[in-house]
Amino acid sequence: MSQDIAANISIVCFRLKSSNLKYLFVTNTTKESQNVLYSRLTKLGFDIEKEKIFTSLLAAVDFIKREQVRPHLMLEDAALEDFQDVLTTTSNDSKGNDRSALLSTC
């Protein structure tokens, strides 16, 4: 990464933190957990809190909990961490459960 980009990232992060604005870093990544993404972004120079990162995986977790479905997960290993506290199914125990869902990344 060029020093100009790194400097701009630092300035943007500083301005956001210094402002009274509410903000999130929103991404549609489906291949890595919030922790993995946080680690990658901080290595690139983003001075952010992990809780300020909202991913499509976290949106899926919110949906699963709200709708009380039991997903069968087909995800990258780096993404599974976000689903640690979600009750999941296996192919054998989802029969007869109309609240099951398949979650996969492309």
C-alpha positions, 0 to 999 in steps of 0.5 A: 500500500502506498504511503499516501493511501495509508496517510489518508486512511489514518486521517479518515479514521481520526476524523470519524473518531473525533466527530459526533457522527455515528458510523459503521464500516459496512462490508458484504464480505462472506469469506471472513469473520469480523475478527479476521477482517478487523485484523486485516484492516488494522494491519492496513492502517485502519484505526477502528474498533472491531465493533464498528465493522458490520458484515453480511455474515453478522446480518445473517447471524442477526436474521438467524437469531431473530427468526429462530432458524437452525442453519446448515452452514457451508462457509469458509473456515475463516467465516465460521467464527461469527456463528459460534453461538448459533444453533446449527443443523446437520443433514440428519437432524433437519428432517421435519424442522420447518425452521431450518435454512441453508447458508452458503457463500459463493 
